[in-house]
Amino acid sequence: MPRLEEKNSKLLEILLEEGKLTKDDVDKTKQLQEKTHEKPDRILLNLGIISEEDLRDALGLLFNLKTWERKKEEKLPVIDCLPQSFLHSNRIIPIKQYDGYLDIALTDPSDESLLEVIESTTSKRVNIFIGCEKDIIISIDETYEDTTEEDISAYSIDQDVVDDIEKLKDLALEAPVVRLVNNALNKALEIGASDIHIEMFENKPKLRYRIDGVLIDYPPPTRDVYFATINRIKIMSNLNIAEKRLPQDGRIRLKVGGREIDIRVSVIPMLYGECIVLRILDKSNISLDLSTFGFSEDVLKNIRKLIRKSEGMILATGPTGSGKTTTLYAALKEIVSPSLKIITVEDPVEYSLDGVNQIQVNSKVGLDFASGLRSILRHDPDVILVGEIRDKGTASISIQSSLTGHLVLSTLHTNDAASAFNRLLDMGMEDYLVSTCIIAVLAQRLVRKLCECKEEYCLDEETMARIGINKTIYRPKGCIECSNTGYRGRVAISELLIVNDNIRKMIVSRERSNVISQEAMKNGMRTLWLDGLKKVEDGITSLSELERVTDDTSGKEVGT
């Protein structure tokens, strides 16, 4: 096998010889490779210079291997010891097995260790063919979907079985149901979903994945196996399968491909059956680096300056799922040092941080945010993180802590930064305490980033006038890399309100939040809307995505 550098160089030579590239294309690819460290074949595909078929044929010539092309009528084998998640992640599809041999199609034949794993797992000699990535992915999904449906079609669960707990437990442990649940979890990890929703409506069950903050429908389990699926998940999370009238919460811990996966399970009885939501926490896929979140340079600089203060309160605000807690964790990670005592009180503890003492709230034994905070203060902390300010008691102790020589970080549910002050006042906090303790409020949202397949388009004159942009921008298109959504990943938009003397006077005077926001803008604060609009202009996100995530409180009317 050629070494990686040699393979990349020869691949470009073959594509050049075959007339698929020009000399300029080769030079451009090498320049981009030095900047991005991407493989040249991926750069060429992303730029649309070559097709997947061109790459397949060139790799066939490079490695002296035959190519495979997907045919709709072709019946592909299912190899039970090669799970769907493994095939997906390695872009492999078995195409034939016979007399101790297994033919496979893949996209990258250079990984010899992968071939050794397949041979040792299947106990077969492997013959390699080169295929297109899109053909392989479609074939995997179609082949395994058909297998699941065939296995499950044998089930027909009547009401007697639904009411028989032992029968349901037995059914939940049978192979097809186990495979269905495992495939649902593997699919979620593969596509980067944060949540799985399994719901029952009047006519049929529903399966949805939340990807980059948006729920997307996927083929659901049949009605007949819906109950077994629910109970399989209950068994995995140590919940009571006999209890169908009350909500239950559980947890599943898995290790998939060396990655630790923590899954929080919530079961709630609905009108037509129980609904399950699985929140996936993939610790290996979490970046706690403030510089990667998408904050503008001035906001990032100010955040880093603020978190090094010795006292005061910094609040992160926004709706559920806007990245508030992740931002605060990343902030803690930047200031962790042997000279600081950092303690958190959370519900639940979402990330484990070295050098940070973390307390898990447990209401069953009387350990809530307020009592946890009181205990923390006896441990001589320098920095305190409070998972969320939910009530007057937590707010009061947090404020007192920030006034007695501690830096306090916490989250609050408000639409924008300026609304945080009135929210605390509404909880019963004294205005002079709020004005004294809070040094900054960071409001943020997460917007989906456009995939590389994005396309340019021109706004109509009315929209240009409304939003103040007079240039070509981008919108989503959709490709195999982004599952045809047009988006891949998310980035933060933010507004950072730094409290000064004028704003303190406004808090004491109980001014409206929009008045406080206007004052903050005079001192350089950029609203969520304006920060997002800059990312639209830069081609990072789309106008439709920005409008979906922000609302009328985001300051659209300001500066346009």
N, C-alpha and C positions, 0 to 999 in steps of 0.2 A: 504493500500500500504506500502511495506517496505521502510524504509529510504534509502538514497543513499548508505551509507557505508554498511548497512545490505544487500541491494540488490546486490552490487558488490561482497560481500563475499559469499552470497548464490549462486550467478551465478557461481562463480569459483568452489564451492562445487558440484553443479549439473554437470558441465562439467567434473569434476574429477570422479564423480560416474558413469557417462555415458561412461567413457573410452575415452573421447575426449582430456583430458589433463593428463599429468603426474605430480607428485609432484614437479619435477624440473621446469616444465612449470609454475606452480602456483607461486613458489618462484621467478622465473625470472620475471613474470608479476608484482608481488607486488613491486619488486625492481625498475622496470621501471616506475611504477606508481608513486612512491615516487619522482623520478627524473623529470619526464615529466608532472605529474599531468593529464595525459590522462586517460580516462575511461578504465578499464581492457578489456572490449569487443573490444574496438577499437585497443588496443595494440595487442591482440590475432589475430585479423583480419589482421592488418598490417604485423605482423610477419608470417602470413600464417599457424599458428598453428591450427586454426579452420576455417571452412568454414562458409559462411553466413547461410547456412542451419543448421549447428550445433548450431549457435547462436540462430536462430529462434526457434528451437525445445527446447533449454534450457530455453529461455524466456517464452515459452508456459508452461513449467513445473513450472517455478518459479512463474508466475502470475496466473497459473491455467486457461489458455486461449487456445482456439483452434488456430491452425495455418492455414494460407492461402498460397496456392501455385498458381502461375500464370499459366493460361491455355490459349493457343493461341486463341482458339475458344470462350473464355468467353467474353460476351458483358457487359462492365462495364458502370454504369450510369454516367452522367455528372451532377454535382450539381452546378448550376449557382452561388449560393451564396458562394461557396468555390473556389476562383480563383486558377489557375494553380500555381502561384508563392507561395501561401500559402501551397498548397499540397506538392510542391517540397521542400520548406524550412523545413517543418515538417515531411517529409517522410511519407505521408498519402495517401491512395487511397480508395475512396468509391467503395464498391464491390456489394452492393445490397441495394435497398430501398423498403419498403413495410409497409402498415398499420401503418404509424407513426413511423416506425423504420428505422434506417440507419446502415448498416453493414460497418465497415471500417477496412482496414488492415493498420498496422503501425509497426514501428521498435522499438519504445520505449513507452510502456504503462504506465510509471511511472508519466507522467505529467498530473495530475488531472485537472489543470486549462485549459489545451489545450482541454480536452474532454468537459469541461463546455462551452468553446467558441464554439465548433462545435455544441453542443446541442442547445445553445441559438441562433446561427446563422441559423441553419436548422430547428429549432422547431421540432426536432425529437429525440427520444431516441436512443442512440448510443450503438451498440454492437461491441466489439473489437475483432479483430483477429491479430495474429502476422505474419508478412511477412518478406521476405528478402528485403534488401534495393534495390538491383539491380532489382528485380521483380517489386517493387513499382515504381521506377523511369521510367522504360521502359513502364509500364502500363499507367502512367500519360501522358507521351509524346505521346504514340500511341492514347490514348483516346481523348486527347484535339486536337491533330493534325487532327484526323478524323473529329471532330466536326467543326473545323475551315474550313476545306476543303468543308464540306457539306454546311455550311452557305454561303460560298463565291461562291460556284459553281453556285448559282442562278444568279450571276451577269454576264452580258455580255455588256461591255461598248463599244459603237461605237464612231466614230469620232465626231458625232454631240454632244454627251454628253461631250466628252473631251473638246470641244470648248465652252460649256455652263457652265459658272462659277457658276451660281446658282445651277444647277443640281449637279455639282461636290461638291459644298459645302454641299448640302443635303446628298449626298452619303457618304461624309467623316464623317458625324455625325451619320450614321447608325451603329447599334450594331455590326455586324460582322467586319466592318473595324476598329471600335474603339477597339474591342477585339483583332484583329490582331496586331494593333500597341501596345496596352498594353502588349500583350504576348511577343512581340519582346523586349520591354523595360525590362519586368520582367526577361526574359531569359538572357539578358545582365547582369543584376544585380546578377542573380543566378550563372552564370559561371564566374563572375569577369571580364567581357569585358570592355575595356577602350573606344572603339568606335564601332558604328554600321554603316555599309556602305550599302545603298540601291541604286542600280545602274540599269540602263537600257541599255542593249546591243541590237544588231540587232534582235536576235532571242527570247530573254526572259530576264526578270529581274534577278537580282542577289542580295542575302542577305549574307553579311559577317560580322563576329564579329572579332575584334582584341583582342586576348587573350594573355597576356604576350608578347606583341609586335609583334605577328604573326597573319595574317589574316586567318580565317578559314571559309569555306563555310557552310551555313546552308540552309534548305529548304526555297526558296524565296516565296514572294506572287505571285499569278498568274498574267499574263499580264493584264487580265481584271480589276483587282483591284489595279494595280500598281499606277495608277493616283490618285485614291481615297486615297491610303496610303500616297502618297506624300502630298496631300492636307490636310489630317488629321494632319500630322506633322506640316505643315505650319500654320494651325489654332491654334494648341497648342502653337506654338512659336511666334504668332502674326505677321506672315509674310503675304505678299500680294499674294494670290493664283492666282490672274489674271496675275501677272508678271512671264513670263516664259523665258524671253530673257536675263535677267541680274542676276548676282549672288546676293544672299541675306544671311544675317546672323541674327540669332535670338537666343533666349534662352528659355528653359523650366525649371521650378522649380517644383519639385514634393516632396511629403513626403510619403515614402513607409515604412510601418512597423516602424514608429518612426524615420526613417533615412532621412536626408535632401539630396536630389539628385539634382544636378545642371547639366543641359544638354545644351551644346552649339550646335547650329544647323547651318550647312552651306549647302546652296543649290546652285548648279552650273548647268546651262544648258549645256548638252552634245549633241552629234550628234543625239542620238535616244531618248532623253528625259532627264528630270532633274535627277541629282544625289544628294543624301542627305547623309551627314555624321553627325552623332550625337556623340559628345565627352562627355562622362559621367564622372562627377566629384562627387564621393561619399565621402563626407567629413568625414563620420563616419568610412570609411575604409582606411583612410590615416594615416600612422605612421610618425610622424616628430621626430624621434629618431635616431640620427646619429649612435648609437651603433647597430642598427638593419639592417643597409643598406648592411652590408657585407664587409666593409672596413677592411683591415688588421690592426693589433694592432698598428704598427708603423705609418701607414697613419692616423689612427684615432687620435692618440696622437698628431701628428703634426698639423692636422686640428684644433683641440681644442686649441692648443697653438697659431696658427696663427690668429684665429678669435678674440683673446683677445688683439691683437695689437691695438695701438691707431691711427695708420695711415698706409696708403699704400693701394694697390689694390690686391684683390684676385679674380682670374677668374676661372669659371667652364666652361669647354669646352666639346664639343661632339655634335653629330647630334640631331635632334629633337626627343624627346621621350627617351633620355638617362638618364633622372632623374636629370638634372643640377639644375633646379629651386627647386625641392623638397629638394635636398641637401643643397642649400643655405637657404631655409626656416628653415630646421632643425638646421642649424648653428645659425641662428638668434634666434631661440627658446632657444638655450643653453645660449645665452649671454643677453637675455632680463632681465633688472633689472631697478629699479626706478632711478638709477644713470645714465642711458644711454638714450639719445634721439635717437631713431631709426626711420628712414623714408624710405619708398620704393616708387619707381615709376615703374609701371608695365602695361603691355598690354597683357592680362587682369590680374586683381588681382585674383590669383588662390586659395589662402588660406587666411583665416582671422586669424590674430595672435593677441592675447591680448598683450597690451603694445607696439604695433608697429603702427605707423602712415602710412597709405597706400594710395597712389595716383593712380587713374585709368587714364591711357592715353586716351585722347579723341581727335582724329585728326580733327573731325568735327568742334570743337570750337578752334582749334589751340593749344591744349595742347598735345605736343609730348614729347618724352623723354628729349630732350635738354631743352625745356622751363620749363618742370617739375623740372629738375635738378637745373636750375637757381633759381627757387622759393624755392626749398628745402634748398639751401645754406643760405637763409635769415631766416631760422627757427632754426638756431644754432644746427644742428644735430651732433651726435658723430659717428653714423654708417649709411651708405646709401646703399640701395640695388637698383641697376638699372636692370630692368628685362632683358634687352639684349642690347649689344652695336652693333648697326646696321649701323651707319654712322659716318662720321668724326665729326659732331657736338656733338653727344653723347659721342664719345670717348674722344674728347678734354676736355669737361667739367668734365667727370668722372676722367680723369687724373689730371686735375687741383685740383679737390676736394680732391683726395688722397694725393696731395702734400701740402695741406694747413690744415693738422691736422684732416683729416677724414679717417675712414676705409671704403673703398668702395668694395662692393661685386657685381659681375655681371657675365653674361654668354656671351659666344662667340662661334660661329660655326667654329671649327677647328677639324681636325682628331686626333691630339695628343696635348700634353701639349706644346711642344717646338714650334709648329707652331703658337701659339698665338701671339708671338712677331712680326713675319713677317706679320701677318694679320693686326696688328695695324699700322705697318710701311707702309703697302700697302694702308691703309686708309689715310695716309698723316701725321701721328704723327711723331714728332721729336724723333730720336733714343735715345738721352740722357734723354728725358722725360719718354719714355717707360722703359728704363733700371733703372731709379730711382724710379718710382712709383710702379711697379709690384713686389710684394714680393713672390707670389706663383701662380702656375697654376695647377688646378686639372682637369685632363681629365678622363672621365668615360663613361662606357657603362653599359647596363643592360643585363645580360644573364639569360636564364630560368633555374630554379632549377629542378633537377631531382626529380620525384615523388618517393615515397617509393617503388614503384613496379620496380625500376631500376634493371638491371641485370649486372653481371660482364662479362667481356670479355677480351681476350688477344689481344694486338696490334700485327700487323705483324712487322717483323724485320726492314723493311724499314721505317715505321712510327715511330717506337721507336727511330731509329737513327736520324730521322728528327726533332722530337720534344724533344728529350732528356729525355723521360720517359721510365723506364725499370721495369714496374710493371703492375699488372692487374688494369684496370679502369672500369668505369661503362658507360652504354648507356641506352637510354629510352626503355621502354617495352610497357606500356599502361595498364590502368585499369579503372574501373568505377569512381574512385576518381579523375582522371586527364582527364576524357573524352577521354581516349585512346590516348592522345598525348604523354604521358610519362613525362610530365613536370607539375609542380605546383608552381606558384609564380616566382619571379625574385630576383636576387641579383646583387649588383654592382661589377664590376671590375674597377680598377682605376690605374692611375699613378699620383703621386704628385711631381711636379717640384718646388723645393724651390730655389729661386734666390740667388746666392752668388756673390762675387766680380768677379770671372772668367766669370760667365754667363753674368754679366752686361757688361763686356768688349766685349764679343762676340756679344751682342745685338747692341752695339755702332758700332762694326765692320761689322754688318749686316751678320753674319755667317749664313750658312744654318741650317735649323731646325734639321737635323740629327746630325750635329756636336754639337749643343747645347744639344741634347738629350744624346749623348755619354758622355758629360761632367757631366750632371746631374746624369747619372748612376754611374759614379765614386764616386759620393757623396751619393749613396744609393738609388736612384730612381729605382723603379721596373716598367717596361713597362706594358701596358695593357695586352699584350700577356703573359708575365711571371706571372703577377698577376692572370690572368685567368687560366693559366696552373696549378698553385697551387690549384685552386678550382677544376680543373679536377682530379688532384691526390687525393684530399680529398673526391671525390665522390659527390661534390655539384652540378656540371654541367657536361656536356658531351663534348668530344673533337669536335664533329660536331657542337654543339651549339657555342662553343668558336670560331671556324673557320667561322661560319656564321656571328658573330657579329664583329669580328676584321678583319683587312685587312693588307696589306703589310707594312703599316706605323706603325704597332703596335710592331715592333721589334722582329719578329719571328726569324730573323737570328742572333739575339744577344743572347749569352749565351746558344746556342744549339749546 
